[in-house]
């Protein structure tokens, strides 16, 4: 009887933790705050507004959004200058990351 109650408790605990972790805008991992971005965040930058229409389409694609998000998190943790030297991002992604890091 206690095993059944224990399993229910474990499942409920797991569900509560899952909802708590993934419903927040910030994911906490290993003591650092992981910043999540949306398309609106990228569209609000000056660099995005200065791109031509085709480059704007590429800049807000999901894969590029994840690349920019990762760049912002790394640049925030190690510094933009060091990140810029070791990253192989294209020029407009670097500029978008720079603007977002300056805001944060």
N, C-alpha and C positions, 0 to 999 in steps of 0.2 A: 504494500500500500504506500509506503514512503517513497519508493522508487517512482511511482506514477506522479505523485505530488512534486517530487524533485524535478522530473522531466518537464512538467508544466511550468514550474518556476524558471527553469533554465531557458525554455523557449520564450516565455514572457520577458525575461530579462534581456535576451538577445534582441527581441523585437523593439523594446524600448530603447536600447543602446543604438540600434540601427537607425531608428527614426531620429534620435537625438543627434547623432553624428552627421547624417546626410541631409538634415533639414536646415542646418545652419549655413550661412554664407561663407564662413571661415571654417576650414578643416584644421584641427590641431594635430600636428604630427611631430613627435620628438621635440617638443618645446618650442617649435617655430610655428608661426601662423601662415597658412597657405592661402594666398589671395586668389579668389575666383573672379573672373571677368565675364562680362556679357558683351554682346555685339554693340549695345548702346554705349558702353565704356570706350570702345574703340572708335565708334562713330563720333564721339565727342572731342577727339583729339584734333589738333591743328594739322598734323601730318596727314591724317585720313582725309580731311576736307580739302587738302591740297593735291591729292592724287587724282589721276584721271579716272573715268568711270570703270574701265576694265580693272585697274589696280584696286579700286575700292571693292569690287566684287570679290577679288582674291583675298583682300585683307580681312574680310569678315567671314570667310569660310570657316567651318568648324575646326578643321585641322590647323589652320593658321591661328585661330583663336587660342587653341591649346598651346601652340608654340609660343605665342606672345605671353600667355599666362605663365608658362614655365620660365620664360626669360625674365618676367617681372619678379617672380619669386626668387630666382637665383640672384638677380641684380640687387634685390633688396637685402639679401643675406650677405653677399660678398662685396658689394659695392659695384656701381655701374661701370666705372673705368676698367676694373679688373675683368668684369663680365664681358665688356665690349671687346677687349683684347683677345679673349679666349673663345668667343662665340663666332659662329659662322653664319650669322643671320644676314638677310638682305638689308639694304639700307633703310627701307621704309619700316620694317619691323624694328630695327634698332631705334629709329626715331620715335616710334610709338611707345616702345618700352621706356625710353628716356623720359618722355612726357608723363607717363603713368607713374614712374618711380619718383619723379619730382613732385607730383601731386600727393603721393602717399607719404 
